[in-house]
Amino acid sequence: ATFDVAMRFLCECPWKRLQELRSLIPNVPFQMLLRGANAVGYTNYPDNAVYKFCEVAKENGMDIFRVFDSLNYLPNMLLGMEAAGAAGGVVEAAISYTGDVSDPMRQKYSLDYYLKLADELVKAGTHILCIKDMAGLLKPEASRLLIGSLRDRFPDIPIHVHTHDTAGAGVAAMLACAEAGADIVDVAVDSMSGMTSQPSMGAIVACTKGTKYNTGVSLEKVFDYSEYWEVTRGLYAPFDCTATMKSGNADIYENEIPGGQYTNLHFQAHSMGLGNKFKEVKKAYVEANKLLGDLIKVTPSSKIVGDLAQFMVQNSLTRAEVEERADELSFPLSVVEFLQGHIGIPHGGFPEPFRSKVLKSLPRVEGRPGASLPAMDFEAMEKQLREQHGDDITPEDVMSAAMYPKVFQEFKEFTTTFGPVDCLNTRLFLDGPKIAEEFEVELERGKTLHIKALALGDLNKAGQREVFFELNGQLRSVLVRDTVAMKEMHFHPKALKDVRGQVGAPMPGKVVEVKVKEGQKVEKGQPLCVLSAMKMETVVNSPLSGTVAKVYVKADSSLEGDDLILEITE
């Protein structure tokens, strides 16, 4: 599921990583996560794109495709299963788990709901059945009930359970799953386990030793393996969940935030100036989930709930106020698209009258979204990419561009400018060298650069500094943008709250698109511009009807909260 991370943050090709790992590990099955009709993205793709992605992934060494849908929407899941199967992969259909099957008071996602869904997936021909407990909500009693019932109904199909250890009950739940008949449970090596990660491998190996569930794995080997990752983890300390989260949190039984989103949401809240309000964000997450009709929350549906929660905290809105003012608020784009039906139909249908108030006359998607999308023309796409980036475009590059056009474009621009940065060690890539530090970069065998960082120049008006260094003994210098200083130099007028026509940014972020011009007439609720922050896009709508007097931003402008976007006169 981290397909875009390699390009977006590490500036590496995800396909190249898979190829290298496959050549180093030829005899262990590889598994990936396929978000049904969302493939490895956050949106729906045409059917042929999902099929093509699975085909290319299988050719590059992928074996097992864990297929899920963020709403457990069966038509989307079946498409992903068919695509993985057609590519020759092992199909592992995953039911996303939410609620609590051991609580008779919670009936929306009951035991019967999960058993009926499992019936459909087994009927469709899944090779392995998976329970994907993305928020770590499975308690031991619920584990025994759910896995025991599935084992009784399907005595021959392999059952695989995935969980997160956010509350700290992961090991107990996985042992209960094993006792109830699960064949495989997901764990993380000790030094990478616990909290929003998976339960500890060492703990489960030790707890099953001497029982009929013995894993046959040597604890000594687990310790050696764990030690390696302990050192590696230190290199990524700034991004570690422990930077903001110091312990497990049983509050997930209330807010149901997935493990993969919990720390992201915390980091997002910090970057949007809500770091000190994370407790309110978590409470708003519960309210946002109720507003949207109590969803199954996993990428991308969890992102929709998270976007709405942050929007509510940013604008100090209660659930009742959001419902009341739904026809005039500028909701995050993900929320609007979900209500339009862009990711499928949630169990129990869409929330009304909330949906109608938000959408007004906007178009709605009926049925499975991908079915109504035109097929992708991969030949035309390849031709266009060759024109832009030269002839070394591979079929894998075409797939990357199909899944993430903007991210791939930025990745190619970066590699054209800076070359292959995967040959830099982790600390140098993330932090850069210290002054007077010497280091070597091996571009390929026998081709090594000797570099010494010498000095930093002063900041110029363009926000750049001259960086002096030695390259193989020769003095060199290059101009580098100082992004930190650019943020500090930010100056932009603020929207005045008491002036009706002044439209301010509802959150910090970057302007993706300005949809109106000066002098243009606009209606109340008309989209004015699109902002983006940390993968969250928000459409800013007009609070009144009138004429655009002045536009203060352009595409790519960086804004803080309440920065003035434009003025409208009535």
Disulfide bonds with the S-S distance in Angstrom:
none
